[in-house]
Amino acid sequence: MGQAGWESLPPDIAEALRLYFEQHIHLPPDAVRRMLELREHHPALRTPPGTAYRLLTDVGTEGLRRLIGRDPGDAGVADITYSEPEPGRRTASSWTMDPGALAQISWDVTGGEGRALPDAHYAVVAADTGENAGFMLDPDAFGGHRYDHQREVLSSGPVAARIAWTRTEAFDPESWHWDSEDEQRAWEELDMLPEGAEEDIPPLPDIVEELLAELGPGRTAGAAAPARREMVKEWKLRRQRESNEMPPFDEVLDELKGSDGWSHELEWRADRDGADPDDDEWLEATEGEIAEEQRARYDGLVWEMGDLDGKECWREITLRPGVDPAGLAGVGEYWSDDPGAAEAHWGDFRPGSRKVTLRARIDQEHIDRAGMAHARMDMSSGDEEREVRFLKHAPIWVYDATLDDGTVVEINDWRRA
């Protein structure tokens, strides 16, 4: 990367570009207009012929619909006139002349994965810089700033382009077990994924590779994207099966001893016995009694989890108006074998939302043994909630969905957890 670009420009333009490159401060409209006018006399402002690429992360369905002029579905390819999904937010759009830099650019700006919001897509836009008069900057003329590896160019105004998109592996807040109300509030108000949720999002380089391949000549729109997602899910499911074992009792007991349920049980027994909870002799004897009781619960659970195949389970969810429960591709991991305990604890309870209870079949090989064991052994809620937990992405045969008005919608088909 050279320094000629900085040295050849008027000072005000050079300073505006430095602020943009280093601090992501948007270029003022006057600076963009002058850059377009000065391109004829300043080679550093002229984009060389070639293909420029732009990566879009977490694009909502409405924003994508505005770009392509139709319902995007799960994936596809289209010729478009590109402008910002939120018109007026920027005076210039950022592109790269190096498709290999797309994943790194997203890492620089978003931390690598985007946020995988519900109802969102990833997309790659490609445009011919020679056919679009709005491109500016020679990516090799500006060096010495922290993002010069991005080989960035800019566009102003509409751009004739081609776009490929795919729906993200969205985080499902309804099926997530929240550690605290603060964690859930951070998701609802700030779109912050809880710790560990990002592990279920396909790696960004894989998504970019898939979208770039879809932009190639002669490819049918969206043909490979759904198949690729299914392959990723099957791979993740196989990895889970390799380590899907019932945890030993000692491991479960150690977790119980650190839980609120264990502390509450000790407090209750101290009050019952009129004992000092700090008395070592009493504490040792009482913890031994509790451990024996939990061992009996564990042995019963081992037997029960070996006899689940073919039995029914239920899951209550909430849906916004117009969403057909029969059209859901993913139905979540957390279920119950007691229909009365299948409550949507963290559902969407805004006006207009409705409760829907799904009924499905339990397949023994798809049970998350460790996750289910720890949930069912919980001393506070395990016996009440009677959780049945499936492996992430496991196939589930869903019989039907019962709406809150009693209407039963037949499904009788495979869905994924």
C-alpha positions in Angstrom: 0.0 0.0 0.0 1.4 3.4 -1.0 1.2 6.8 0.6 0.6 8.7 -2.7 -3.1 8.8 -2.1 -2.8 10.9 1.0 -0.2 13.3 -0.4 -2.1 14.1 -3.6 -5.4 15.1 -2.1 -6.5 18.5 -0.8 -5.9 18.7 2.9 -9.6 18.7 3.9 -10.4 15.6 1.8 -7.3 13.8 3.1 -8.4 14.6 6.7 -12.0 13.4 6.1 -10.7 10.1 4.7 -8.3 9.7 7.6 -11.2 10.1 10.1 -13.3 7.7 8.1 -10.6 5.0 7.8 -9.4 5.3 11.4 -12.5 6.1 13.4 -15.4 5.1 11.0 -16.7 8.7 11.1 -19.0 9.0 8.1 -17.9 11.2 5.3 -19.7 14.6 5.1 -21.9 15.0 2.1 -19.7 17.9 0.8 -16.6 15.8 1.0 -18.3 13.0 -1.0 -19.5 15.4 -3.6 -16.0 16.9 -4.0 -14.4 13.5 -4.2 -16.7 12.6 -7.1 -15.8 15.9 -8.8 -12.0 15.5 -8.2 -11.7 11.9 -9.6 -10.7 13.1 -13.0 -7.7 14.9 -11.7 -6.7 12.6 -8.8 -6.0 8.9 -9.7 -6.1 8.0 -6.0 -9.9 8.8 -6.1 -10.6 6.6 -9.1 -11.6 2.9 -8.6 -9.8 0.5 -11.0 -12.0 -1.7 -13.2 -13.0 -4.9 -11.4 -15.5 -6.3 -9.0 -16.4 -4.7 -5.7 -18.0 -6.7 -2.9 -20.1 -5.7 0.1 -21.1 -8.0 3.0 -24.4 -7.3 4.8 -25.0 -8.9 8.2 -28.2 -9.1 10.2 -30.4 -7.7 7.3 -34.0 -8.0 8.3 -36.6 -9.4 6.0 -38.1 -5.9 5.3 -34.8 -4.3 4.5 -33.9 -7.2 2.1 -37.3 -7.0 0.5 -36.7 -3.4 -0.3 -33.4 -4.3 -2.0 -34.7 -7.2 -4.1 -38.3 -6.1 -4.6 -39.9 -9.4 -3.5 -40.1 -11.7 -0.5 -36.6 -13.1 0.1 -37.6 -16.5 1.5 -34.6 -18.4 3.1 -32.1 -17.8 0.3 -31.7 -16.6 -3.3 -29.8 -14.5 -5.9 -31.1 -11.4 -7.7 -30.0 -8.5 -9.9 -30.7 -5.3 -8.1 -30.0 -1.6 -7.9 -28.2 -1.4 -4.6 -28.8 1.4 -2.1 -28.5 1.3 1.7 -31.2 -0.8 3.4 -31.8 2.3 5.6 -31.8 5.2 3.0 -30.2 8.4 4.2 -28.2 6.8 7.0 -24.9 7.2 5.0 -23.5 9.3 2.2 -21.3 6.5 0.9 -21.3 2.7 1.0 -18.2 0.7 1.9 -17.0 -2.1 -0.5 -13.9 -4.2 -0.9 -12.0 -5.2 -4.1 -10.9 -8.4 -2.3 -13.6 -11.0 -1.7 -11.2 -12.8 0.7 -11.4 -9.8 3.0 -15.1 -10.0 3.5 -15.0 -12.2 6.6 -12.2 -10.1 8.1 -14.1 -6.9 7.5 -17.1 -8.2 9.4 -14.7 -9.3 12.2 -13.2 -5.8 12.4 -16.6 -4.1 12.6 -18.9 -6.6 14.4 -16.6 -9.0 16.2 -16.8 -11.7 13.5 -20.2 -13.3 13.6 -22.7 -10.4 13.5 -25.4 -11.0 16.1 -27.5 -13.5 14.3 -30.8 -11.8 15.1 -34.2 -13.4 14.5 -35.6 -12.7 11.1 -32.3 -11.7 9.6 -30.1 -12.6 6.7 -26.5 -12.5 5.6 -25.9 -11.2 2.1 -23.0 -10.5 -0.3 -23.5 -7.8 -3.0 -21.2 -7.7 -6.1 -20.9 -4.8 -8.5 -18.7 -4.0 -11.6 -16.8 -0.9 -10.8 -16.3 0.0 -14.4 -20.0 0.0 -15.1 -21.0 2.1 -12.1 -20.0 5.7 -12.1 -20.5 6.1 -8.4 -17.4 4.2 -7.3 -14.4 6.1 -5.9 -11.0 5.4 -4.3 -8.1 3.3 -5.5 -7.7 0.7 -2.8 -3.9 0.5 -3.3 -3.3 4.3 -3.1 -4.0 4.6 0.7 -1.6 3.0 3.2 -0.6 3.3 6.7 -4.0 3.1 8.4 -5.3 0.2 10.6 -7.8 -1.1 8.0 -5.7 -0.9 4.8 -5.9 -4.7 4.6 -9.6 -4.3 3.6 -8.8 -2.9 0.2 -11.8 -0.6 0.6 -13.6 1.4 -2.0 -16.6 3.6 -1.7 -19.8 4.1 -3.8 -22.2 7.0 -3.8 -25.7 6.7 -5.3 -27.4 3.7 -6.7 -25.3 0.8 -7.9 -26.3 -1.9 -10.4 -25.3 -5.1 -8.6 -26.0 -8.8 -8.0 -26.9 -10.0 -4.5 -26.9 -13.5 -2.9 -28.4 -14.0 0.5 -29.2 -16.7 3.1 -31.1 -16.6 6.3 -28.9 -16.7 9.4 -28.9 -19.5 12.0 -31.0 -17.3 14.2 -30.7 -17.5 18.0 -34.0 -18.7 19.5 -34.7 -16.8 22.8 -37.7 -19.1 23.6 -35.6 -22.2 23.8 -32.7 -20.7 25.7 -32.3 -21.3 29.4 -31.6 -17.8 30.8 -29.1 -17.6 33.7 -30.7 -14.4 34.9 -33.2 -11.7 34.2 -30.4 -9.3 33.4 -29.1 -11.7 30.7 -32.5 -11.9 29.1 -33.0 -8.1 29.3 -29.7 -7.6 27.5 -30.9 -9.7 24.7 -34.3 -7.9 24.5 -33.0 -4.4 24.7 -29.5 -4.6 23.3 -29.6 -7.7 21.0 -26.7 -9.2 23.0 -26.3 -12.9 22.6 -25.9 -14.8 25.9 -22.6 -16.6 26.4 -22.4 -19.8 24.5 -25.2 -19.0 22.0 -22.7 -18.0 19.3 -21.5 -21.6 19.1 -24.7 -22.5 17.2 -24.1 -19.9 14.5 -22.3 -21.2 11.4 -18.8 -19.8 11.0 -18.8 -16.5 9.0 -16.1 -17.7 6.5 -18.4 -20.6 5.5 -21.3 -18.3 5.0 -19.2 -15.9 2.8 -17.8 -18.8 0.8 -21.3 -20.1 0.2 -22.7 -16.7 -0.9 -19.7 -16.0 -3.2 -20.3 -19.3 -4.9 -23.9 -18.4 -5.4 -22.9 -15.2 -7.2 -20.9 -17.2 -9.8 -22.1 -17.4 -13.4 -24.7 -20.1 -14.3 -25.7 -20.8 -10.7 -29.4 -21.3 -9.9 -30.8 -18.9 -7.4 -30.6 -20.3 -3.9 -30.1 -23.9 -4.9 -27.1 -24.6 -2.6 -27.8 -22.5 0.4 -30.6 -24.5 2.1 -28.7 -27.8 1.4 -25.5 -26.3 2.9 -27.4 -25.3 6.1 -28.8 -28.8 6.5 -25.3 -30.2 6.1 -24.0 -27.9 8.8 -26.8 -29.0 11.1 -26.2 -32.7 10.5 -22.5 -32.2 11.2 -23.2 -30.5 14.5 -25.8 -33.2 15.4 -23.2 -36.0 14.8 -20.7 -34.2 16.9 -23.2 -34.0 19.8 -24.0 -37.7 19.5 -20.4 -38.6 19.9 -20.3 -37.3 23.4 -24.0 -37.8 24.4 -23.6 -39.7 27.6 -25.4 -39.7 30.9 -23.3 -37.8 33.4 -22.1 -39.9 36.4 -23.8 -39.3 39.7 -20.7 -37.7 41.4 -20.7 -35.0 38.7 -24.4 -34.3 39.2 -24.0 -34.3 43.0 -21.2 -31.7 42.7 -23.4 -29.4 40.7 -26.3 -29.9 43.2 -24.1 -28.9 46.1 -23.4 -25.6 44.5 -27.0 -24.8 43.8 -29.6 -22.7 45.6 -31.8 -25.8 46.0 -29.1 -27.5 48.1 -28.7 -24.4 50.3 -32.4 -24.0 50.7 -32.7 -27.7 51.7 -30.0 -27.3 54.4 -31.8 -24.2 55.7 -35.1 -26.0 55.9 -33.7 -29.0 57.7 -31.8 -26.9 60.2 -35.0 -25.1 61.0 -36.8 -28.4 61.2 -34.2 -29.9 63.5 -33.6 -26.8 65.6 -29.9 -27.2 64.6 -27.1 -24.8 64.1 -26.4 -25.0 60.3 -22.7 -24.3 61.1 -22.4 -27.4 63.3 -19.9 -29.6 61.5 -21.3 -32.9 62.8 -24.9 -32.0 62.0 -23.9 -30.6 58.5 -21.9 -33.8 57.6 -24.8 -36.1 58.6 -27.5 -34.0 56.9 -25.5 -33.6 53.7 -25.1 -37.3 53.6 -28.9 -37.8 54.0 -29.6 -35.4 51.2 -27.0 -37.1 48.9 -28.6 -40.5 49.5 -32.0 -39.0 48.5 -30.5 -37.4 45.4 -28.9 -40.7 44.5 -32.3 -42.4 44.6 -33.7 -39.6 42.3 -30.7 -40.1 40.0 -31.2 -43.9 39.8 -34.9 -43.4 39.0 -34.1 -40.9 36.3 -31.6 -43.3 34.7 -34.3 -45.9 34.4 -36.9 -43.4 33.2 -34.6 -41.9 30.5 -34.0 -45.4 29.2 -37.8 -45.9 28.7 -38.7 -42.7 26.8 -38.7 -43.9 23.2 -42.1 -43.4 21.5 -43.6 -41.4 24.3 -45.2 -38.0 23.9 -43.8 -34.6 24.9 -45.1 -31.0 24.7 -43.8 -27.5 24.3 -45.6 -24.2 24.6 -44.4 -21.3 22.4 -45.8 -17.9 21.5 -46.3 -16.7 18.0 -46.9 -13.3 16.5 -50.1 -12.7 14.4 -50.1 -14.4 11.0 -47.4 -17.0 11.8 -48.6 -20.5 10.9 -47.3 -23.1 13.5 -47.4 -25.7 10.7 -44.7 -23.7 8.8 -42.1 -23.7 11.6 -38.9 -25.3 10.6 -37.3 -25.2 14.1 -39.4 -26.1 17.1 -36.8 -25.8 19.9 -34.9 -28.2 22.2 -36.8 -27.8 25.5 -39.9 -29.8 26.0 -41.8 -31.6 28.8 -43.4 -35.0 29.2 -46.1 -33.3 31.3 -48.5 -31.2 29.2 -49.4 -29.1 32.2 -45.7 -28.2 32.8 -45.0 -27.1 29.2 -45.1 -23.4 29.7 -43.6 -20.6 27.6 -41.6 -18.9 30.4 -39.8 -16.5 28.1 -42.3 -16.1 25.3 -43.4 -13.0 23.4 -46.4 -11.7 25.4 -47.0 -8.5 23.5 -50.7 -7.8 22.5 -51.7 -10.0 19.6 -49.3 -12.8 20.4 -50.9 -16.2 21.0 -49.9 -19.4 22.8 -49.4 -22.6 20.9 -48.7 -26.0 22.3 -46.8 -28.4 20.2 -47.1 -32.2 20.7 -44.3 -34.5 19.5 -42.8 -37.9 19.8 -39.7 -38.7 21.8 -36.9 -40.6 20.0 -34.4 -42.0 22.4 -31.3 -41.4 20.3 -32.0 -37.7 20.0 -32.3 -36.9 23.7 -29.6 -34.7 25.2 -28.7 -37.0 28.1 -26.4 -34.6 30.0 -28.6 -31.5 29.6 -31.8 -33.4 30.5 -30.2 -35.1 33.5 -29.0 -31.8 35.0 -32.3 -30.2 34.4 -34.4 -33.0 35.9 -32.1 -33.3 38.9 -32.5 -29.6 39.7 -33.8 -29.6 43.3 -35.9 -26.5 42.8 -37.7 -27.1 39.5 -36.7 -30.5 38.1 -39.6 -32.5 39.4 -42.1 -29.8 38.5 -41.0 -29.0 35.0 -40.2 -32.6 33.9 -38.0 -31.3 31.1 -37.3 -33.4 28.0 -34.3 -32.0 26.2 -33.4 -32.7 22.6 -30.0 -32.4 21.0 -29.6 -29.1 19.1 -30.8 -29.7 15.4 -32.2 -33.1 16.2 -35.1 -34.2 14.0 -38.4 -34.3 15.9 -41.6 -35.8 14.7 -44.3 -33.3 15.5 -47.9 -34.5 15.6 -49.8 -31.3 15.9 -50.1 -27.8 17.4 -53.0 -26.7 19.6 -53.9 -23.0 19.5 -55.0 -21.0 22.5 -58.6 -21.2 21.2 -58.5 -25.0 21.2 -58.0 -25.4 17.4 -55.7 -28.3 16.6 -53.5 -27.9 13.5 -52.3 -31.2 12.1 -48.6 -31.3 11.3 -47.4 -35.0 11.3 -44.0 -34.2 9.8 -40.3 -33.9 10.8 -39.0 -30.6 12.3 -35.7 -29.7 13.9 -34.9 -28.9 17.5 
